[in-house]
Amino acid sequence: MSLDYSTFDLGDLVLQGGATLRDAKLAYKTFGTLNAAKDNVILYPTWYSGQHYENEWLVGEGMALDPAKYFIIIPNMLGNGLSSSPSNMPEPYNGPRFPKVTAYDNVKAQHKLVTEQFGIEHIRLVTGWSMGALQTFQWGAQYPDMMDLIAPFCGSAKCSRHNFVFLEGVKAALTADAAWNEGWYTAKPARGLRAAARVYAGWGFSQTFYRQKLDIEALGYSSLEDFLVAFWEGFFLPKDANNLLTMLWTWQNGDISANELYKGDFKAALGAIKAKALVMPGQTDLYFPPEDSEFEVANMPNATLLPMPSVWGHFAGGPGTNPEDVKWLDAQLKELLAS
């Protein structure tokens, strides 16, 4: 089977936490052609557990992310199973010994890809959903002179305390399975993965989504239990538990100011983002409520807050679940790119 993505050799990647990922790899996929001026670049990072395939719903002819116009790069997050991850790292940094990775580490790796592999010095737009939004904010603060536009949607520049607590529930469910064996599992911890899926299910979609029975009426599941098993457990079961826990740590420790540049001063990090920003929280997102985005936008010099008018909760932002939300998001990105 031929792979539909490429791999960039990062060499020895020294992480913020002090460990070195030796012979580190960054998997990525590109769409379209880099023009001669190298100024038609859109960077579109992946999200929690997602791989580049699950970003492709926002790329297409006639869409804002149009490969006929733009050179679109989708880099896979470290820990997602395609880039260097617990599931593919050789000993001794394999499995649960895989080091802690931050959003800063991810963006540093992506910067190496963009500059060294393609010789790109300037990016038109960085955009992403959920943890992709975290990486988008991170790009804006880490390399403020490098891009014109950022459009983070359904995500935040710093993991809120409430969000952190939610993720503790996911982690506890996953690691309670005896088969998990402190991460040294020989068979996948299926009960833990199913339990984590059940915890997630109450948060991924809004109260209104469930009240309106959109799992049945819009997505076509035959019952609530069918939705919980087929959609949610089906979503988690193929994924590697250590990979999920690695990315979960990255999410919980998301903070664009947690680095030498800003030394924990969150307002200073937000204030340093020079790109014109369109921040789009989901109106009914239970992880990333619009209030968190209001604070971010108030402290950014060139940002607009535009909540996504949807009852689909966090999944208003992806992965292409509701066609109406996709249309709305695409229209906002088109307008931003035309500005």
N, C-alpha and C positions, 0 to 999 in steps of 0.2 A: 504494500500500500504506500503510495507516494504521499508525503506530508504536504499540506497546503500552507505551511508557514516556514519561515527561516529562523535560524538560530545565530545570534551574535555572541562571540566569545568575549566575555568581560574580563578575562584573566583573573587575577586575584583581587576580589572586591572586598575592601576593608569596610566593615559595617560600623555604624554608630556605636553599637554595643561593645565593640572591641574585638569581635571575632573576624576572621577572614574566610570568605567563601572562595576556596581555591578552584581555579578553572570554572568560574561561574558562567552560567549561560542565561541569555535573555532571548526568549522566543518571541517572535513578532510576525505580523502579517501586514503587507502593504496593499493599497488599492490605488489605481491611477498612476500617473507619471510625474516625476519630479521635473519641473520646468527648468529652463536654463538659468533663470535668476534665482532658483531655489527659494522662491517666496510664496509657493502655493501649498504650504504644509499644514496639515491638521493632525494633531496628536490626540489619540482617543484611548486612554488607558482602561484596563479591565476592572472588574468589581469583585466583591467577596465571592469566592469559589468559581467565578466565571472565567472562561477562556475566550480567546478572540472570536471564536465561532458565535458566542453569545452576545457579541457587540455588533454583529453584521446587520442586524435589523434596521440600524440607523444609517446604513451606507447604501447608496443606490443611485442610478441614473435619474436625474430630475429632482433628487432630494438635495437638502442643504449640503450633506456630505457626499458630493457627486464626484465619482472617480474621473469623469470627463474633464472636470475643472481642477480638482485638488489631488494632491499626493497625501493619502491618508495612512497614517501609521498606527496600528493597534499593538502596543507592547503588552505582553502578558506579565502580570504581577509576579514577583518572586513568591514562591510558595503555592502557586496555582496548579502545579503538576506538569506544566510545559517548560516554564523557566525553572531555574534551580529551585528545588523543593525538597522537603523531607522524603517524598516518595521516589525521587530519582538521584539524590545526592549519594555518592559513594561513602563508605565508612572513612573516617570516624564521625562525620557530621550528618549522618543519615538519621531518618526516623525522628524520634523525640529529641535527639541531640542536635538537630538542625538549629542554627542560632536564631535569636530574635532579630526580626527585620522591621525597620520603620518605613514610613512613607518617604522620609528623607532618603533612605537607602534605595528605595524603588526609583525615585526621581533622578537620583545620581546615576543609577544604571541606565535609565532611559536617556539621560543627557549624553552619556557616553555613546549610546547607539546612534542618536540623532546627529551628533557632531562628528564622530569618528567613522561611522559606517557610511553616512550620506553627505558629510561635509556641510550640513545645514547649520546656518548661524541664526536664522530667524524663523519663527513659527507664526502662522496667521492666527490659528485658534487651537487652544487646548480645551477639551470638553470631556465629560464623563459622568456616569451615573453611580451613586452610592459611594463605594470606596474609590471608584473612578473620579468622583467629585472631590474626594479628599486629595487625591493625587493632582487634580487640576488646581486646587488652591495651593498645594505644595509647590507646583511648578511656578505659579505666580509669585510666590514669596521667595523661592529659592533662586530663581533666575529671572528677576523682575524685568530685565531689559530685553528679554528674548522673544516675547510674544506680543501681538497686538490685542488679542481678545482671549478671554476665558469664559466658559459657560458651564459651571458646575451645576448639576441638577440632582435633586433628592440626595443630598449629602452635605457634609459640613467640614469646616477647616480644623475642627477640634472635636474629639469625641466627648459628648456631654456626659454628665454623671449618670443621668437616667439611661442613656444608651449603653454605658458601661455596665450598669446593673442588668439590663436585658441580656447582654452578651454573657454575663456570668451564668445566667440560667441555661443558655445554649451549651456552654462549656460543661456545666455540672451534669446535664443530661447525657452528653456524649461520653464523658469520662466515668460515669457511674456503671457502665457496662463492664462486667468482669473480663470480657474478652479484650477490652482496651489494653489491659495489662501495662499501665504506665507508658503506653505508646509503643511497647514492643510486641504488638499483636502479630499473630501468624495467620489468623483468619480475620476478615474485617469485622469490627464491632457493630454488627447490623442492628442490634437492639438499641445501642447508643445513638447510632445515626438516625434510626426511626424516632427515638425520643427527642433528639435535637430538632428534627423536622416538625414535631408536634409543638414544641416551644415556639419555633419560628412562625408557625402557621397563624398564630393569634396576633402577630405583629406585622407580617408582610403586607396584609391587606387591612383596610379600615373597618371600623364597626359598621359603617353604612354599606360597605361592600357585602358584608355578611347579612345585614338586615335585608338588603335587596336581593339576596340569594343569587348574586352574580356568578358565584361558583357553578351554579346550575344553569341560570338563565343566559349568561354570556359565554362562559367557558365550556358548558356542555357536560359537566360531570353529573352523574345520576343521583347523587346524594351528598350530604356534607361529609360523611365517612369516606365515600368514594374520592372526594376531593382531597381529604387528609392523607389517604393512602396513595392514590395514583399520582396526584400532583406533588404533594409535599414530601412524602417518604420517597417517592420516585425521584425527586430532585436531589435528595441527600445521599441515597444509597450508593450511587456510582462513585461518590467522592471519597478521597482518602482522608481518614480521620486526622492524621498528623498535619496534613496540608491545611485542613479546615482550621485546626488550632493555631497554626502558624499565622494564617491570615487574620484570624480572630484577634490574636495579640497585636498585630499591626493596626487593626481597626481600633481596638481599645486604647492604644497608645498614640492614635492619630492626633497630631498637634503641630501645626505649621511653624510654631515658634520654638519647638523643642530641639534646638540645635545651636551651634556656636554663633550663627548669624544674629539670632534674636534672644538667645539665653532665657527663653521662657516668657518673654514679653509678648503676649498674644496680640495686643492692640498694635504694637510696633510692627509685628509680622503682617497683619492685615493692612496697616497703613503703608507698607512698602510695596504692595501689589500695584504696579503701574498700569497693567493692562486694563482696557475697558472690560468690565465684568457684567455679565448677565447671570444673576444668581436665581435659580429656579427651584425652590423647595416644593415638595408636594403639599397641597393644601390639607390633606388628611394623612400625611405620612406620620406614623407613630414613632419611628426612629429619629427622624430629622424634622421636627416641627418648624413651621415658618418663623417662630419666635427666635430660634437659634440663628437663623439666617438674617433676621432683622439686625441683630447685634453685629454680625459680620459686615453686612452692607453699610451700616452706620459708621464703621471704622475703616472702610475702604475708600480711597480717594475718587474712584471713577466707576462706581457700581450701581446697578439697578436691581431692585428686588421685584421678582415677578412670580408669585406662587402659581403652581400648576393647578388649574381648576378641575380636580378629578376626585372621585370617591374611591379610586383604586389604591389608596394608601401609598406605600413605598413603591409598589409595582406600577404606579403611574409612569415612573421613569424607566422602566425596562422589565424584562428583556423583550420588548415588543409585544407585551401581553395584551394590551388594549389598543386596537387600531386608532380609535379617536384620540387617545393620548399621544400616540406616535405622530399623528397629523399635526396636533397642536405644537408639540416640541419641535418638529421639523420646521414649521412656519416661523417659530421664534429664532431658530438657528439661521434660517435663510435671511431674516431681517438683520440679525446681528452681523452676518458675514457681508451683507450689502452696505453696512454702515462705514 
